[in-house]
């Protein structure tokens, strides 16, 4: 097993296989980004503010191109607020104007009030470019793994370590 | 560290195959074959350039954000797909499981290119070798030999690789190798003795040979090898 590391070409090939697994995963993600025109085409729901539609841990698939029609009232969108790095999944409830200058107001289905409180200081509405994408599909619960991993960072380290070891030690 | 001293799990087909695969270059290079790394080098070049592209894409995405770089990212994704596709095609159609490409020493009846690819079938402990010899006397035609032998012929029950019967198998079934190593070829001929069904070495003999290999570790046994450099580098000792 480890004796194969004596041969530089074989060692290089094994390192390459490990690298290609990582880079292929990354490039698939980027490919999805490019196709959906969204910086983050898959997100995990972190709060219960959209229950009963989405629960904590659901995986959402996003689409950020307005090919057929523009973003309308009733669509569930994921948006970023300046100064906060956690994207928020809520429904569009009001829309004023059309096109890229339309003003959008969002609200969580499970929240009592709309999102003006959540927006940045002085911001009363969302513009189209604040939106990362509209939800077009979801997979229940699958994303809970990432919640676990981000809440318990040691799990992330352990998982990466184990994966790396397996790839390095195993041929075939 | 000689691999003969390293035990493998005899139930692990991948281990059996990999250990045998690793022994081929060691043996042939020790006979004076010049190994060509062309296939591996192209594979490494393709793979590492794909990886470098992904790393660059990661860097500009991290530094500049998605929106300002998305056309570059799209181009990088397309190029990465092409490179990875080329790599897959190379592995499937160009390498075809090749473990060794090399040129035989001129002393063994002219230079010929030997290309050895190996394979196993899931659950069957048989080593399939395909040997292509190019540049023979018949106007440079390709001569293809197929050999299928049981791993039990050169692994003992404990999982030690025993070099002698493995080398005899190669020398006995591939004429070019036989010419470069007449001693092993003769041994193979003598042992098989006309009855092809019986393996050249019995399990008891394998155990004895493995034992002998273990007992010479660290002693002055090195002087018996004709392939000191190869033995040191590749970790395999060819005892003549």
Contacts between the chains, C-beta under 8 A, distances in Angstrom:
chain1	res1	chain2	res2	distance
A	3	B	1	6.3
A	3	B	3	6.0
A	3	B	6	6.2
A	3	B	22	8.0
A	3	B	235	6.0
A	4	B	18	7.3
A	4	B	22	6.9
A	6	B	233	7.8
A	6	B	234	7.4
A	6	B	235	6.1
A	7	B	22	7.8
A	7	B	234	7.3
A	9	B	37	6.3
A	9	B	40	5.2
A	9	B	41	7.9
A	9	B	44	7.1
A	12	B	44	5.7
A	13	B	40	6.9
A	13	B	43	7.2
A	13	B	44	6.4
A	13	B	47	7.8
A	16	B	44	6.3
A	16	B	47	4.3
A	16	B	48	6.0
A	16	B	51	6.8
A	17	B	47	7.8
A	19	B	47	7.7
A	19	B	48	7.8
A	19	B	51	4.5
A	20	B	47	5.8
A	20	B	50	6.7
A	20	B	51	6.1
A	20	B	84	7.5
A	22	B	54	7.9
A	23	B	50	6.7
A	23	B	51	5.0
A	23	B	54	3.4
A	23	B	55	7.1
A	23	B	80	7.5
A	24	B	54	7.8
A	24	B	84	6.7
A	26	B	54	5.6
A	26	B	57	7.6
A	26	B	58	6.2
A	27	B	54	5.3
A	27	B	57	7.1
A	27	B	76	7.5
A	27	B	77	5.7
A	27	B	80	4.7
A	27	B	81	7.7
A	30	B	57	6.3
A	30	B	61	7.2
A	30	B	73	5.4
A	30	B	76	7.3
A	30	B	77	5.4
A	31	B	77	4.5
A	31	B	81	7.7
A	33	B	66	6.6
A	33	B	70	7.6
A	33	B	73	7.0
A	34	B	70	6.3
A	34	B	73	5.8
A	34	B	74	4.5
A	34	B	77	5.7
A	37	B	70	7.4
A	39	B	65	7.5
A	39	B	66	3.6
A	39	B	67	7.1
A	171	B	14	6.5
A	171	B	18	5.6
A	172	B	14	4.4
A	172	B	18	7.5
